[in-house]
Amino acid sequence: MPMKLVELEGVSRSNAYQIPPELLEPGENPRAVADKEIQELSLSILEKGQLVPVIIYTDAEGNPKILDGNRRVAAIRYLNKGRMANFKVRCEVFKGPDAYEASVAATHKRKPFSPIDLAHIMQTLEAKGKTRKQIASLLECSESLISRTLSLNALPPEVQKD
């Protein structure tokens, strides 16, 4: 099913849209979020509105994926479910070459990743052909930290989950 975007009334940017939250899927870099964080953010959105747009991209089938803004989308879903509201998510479409790398950079600047999340991200970036020097630049860390962090991927899954 191709994505149907509805332009926001009065918005001058050509790539801004309102999209029902149920149409937005997590992208390649979803993070676990505590229910308390979602509830707090939903109260802020209810009081002030959605101040920051969600950045999305489309996959090969044309489905909208969240690049940056999983928490905002979860908060709007929470509001729609709990209050019988009908909020839509204000989105902008990412037009860059690498959505995953952009998502990692944007999220890392706002709230650092846990060590195990970093290990998985570093592994994914390497699998996408990034050098350790490029990864170090993106994550603003040393190449030796990358080596040490990647070793966390060898831990048993139950330890990684904890």
C-alpha angles and dihedrals in degrees: 000000000000117000115257113207124197116206117233114248112251096007113136097198110094094216101053119111144168111231130179107250093233089066093058117090126195112263128222094293110051118161130204111254128196117241089235091059091051093049092049092048092047090055090051091049090048092052101037106016126237102317099180122046121233113245113226139177131191124244125222091279092051096254116147112245126189113247097172125003111053091143093051091051091047090050092051091047088051091052093047092049098042101038100031085239123151104220120163125207118250105225140179122202118240111229100183129113101252118036095181094053091047091050093051093048094047095047095043092054092053101041124001118241124246113257093255092048088050090051092054092045092050090049091050092048090051090049088053089057101261117147121230088249090056091046091049090052093048094048095035094235139114125274089238090058088055091056092049094044094049089058088070088072088069092063116105113269093246090056091047090052092053 
